[in-house]
């Protein structure tokens, strides 16, 4: 198997790992936002963290900000899922080509 094929497989695998890490981070952020939105429903006072301080905020404004942020994160997540799918397909194709090349050299 040529070193180009090996390098290509390594790059694809590395890119896939990066996407999976980013996807995990976004899923965590969406879960945090969901938790914050749920917490807002059970309280009368709301606070927003700005830098290192908490500032009193209108519950409705904070809810709008959180929903907007969640929407953005979900769009990013959807994009990463599409990239992941595409990379998995490319990786499988490259792996298949490499295996065919190996088998032809063994004959």
Residue pairs with C-beta under 8 A, 6 or more apart in sequence:
1 98
1 101
1 102
1 105
2 101
5 94
5 97
5 98
5 101
6 98
8 94
9 91
9 94
9 95
9 98
12 87
12 90
12 91
12 94
13 91
15 87
16 84
16 87
16 88
16 91
19 80
19 83
19 84
19 87
20 84
22 80
23 77
23 80
23 81
23 84
26 73
26 76
26 77
26 80
27 77
29 73
30 70
30 73
30 74
30 77
33 66
33 69
33 70
33 73
34 70
36 66
37 63
37 66
37 67
37 70
40 46
40 59
40 62
40 63
40 66
43 59
44 59
45 56
45 59
46 56
46 57
46 58
46 59
46 62
46 63
47 54
47 55
47 56
47 57
48 54
48 55
48 57
48 62
48 65
49 55
